[in-house]
Every structure is written in structure tokens, then in C-alpha cells.
Amino acid sequence: MAAGFTDFEITWRADVFAGAPQASSAAAFGTLGVNFRARKAPAY
């Protein structure tokens, strides 16, 4: 995997701008909020 990660997972995603005054602008660019978890290989 890129950057030496051995595991990567998106744990949560949502339209965090829903209901905000700029929601249509954010949606036009496909903006989402995400949380992710990654594990990097140990350095030897």
C-alpha cells in the first residue's frame, strides 16, 4: 500500500455540511467528513 501502510479502513463517513448554508457548494465538490484507521509496518 501507499506510504507503507499494511492496513487502512474508513470507519465513518457522513455529509457533515448537510443543513449548513454552504451545503450546496460542498455537495458540488463531493465534500464528506471521514474518520479512518491505518496501521504502518514496523520499522526494522
C-alpha positions as CSV (number, residue, x, y, z in Angstrom):
1,M,0.0,0.0,0.0
2,A,1.0,3.6,-0.4
3,A,3.1,5.2,2.3
4,G,3.9,1.8,3.8
5,F,0.6,1.1,5.4
6,T,-0.3,-2.5,5.9
7,D,-3.9,-1.8,6.8
8,F,-6.3,1.1,6.0
9,E,-10.0,1.4,6.7
10,I,-12.6,4.2,6.6
11,T,-14.6,3.7,9.8
12,W,-17.1,6.5,9.4
13,R,-18.3,8.9,6.7
14,A,-21.1,11.5,6.6
15,D,-22.3,14.6,4.8
16,V,-21.1,16.9,7.6
17,F,-22.3,20.0,5.7
18,A,-26.0,18.9,5.5
19,G,-28.2,21.7,6.6
20,A,-25.4,24.3,6.6
21,P,-25.8,27.5,4.5
22,Q,-23.0,26.3,2.2
23,A,-24.3,22.7,1.8
24,S,-24.9,23.1,-2.0
25,S,-21.4,24.3,-2.5
26,A,-19.9,21.5,-0.5
27,A,-22.1,18.9,-2.3
28,A,-20.9,20.3,-5.7
29,F,-17.4,19.2,-4.8
30,G,-18.4,15.9,-3.1
31,T,-17.2,17.0,0.3
32,L,-17.6,14.4,3.1
33,G,-16.3,14.0,6.6
34,V,-14.4,10.8,7.2
35,N,-12.7,9.0,10.1
36,F,-10.1,6.4,9.2
37,R,-7.8,4.0,10.8
38,A,-4.4,2.9,9.5
39,R,-1.5,0.7,10.6
40,K,2.0,1.2,9.4
41,A,4.5,-1.7,9.2
42,P,7.1,-1.7,12.0
43,A,10.5,-0.2,11.1
44,Y,13.3,-2.7,11.5
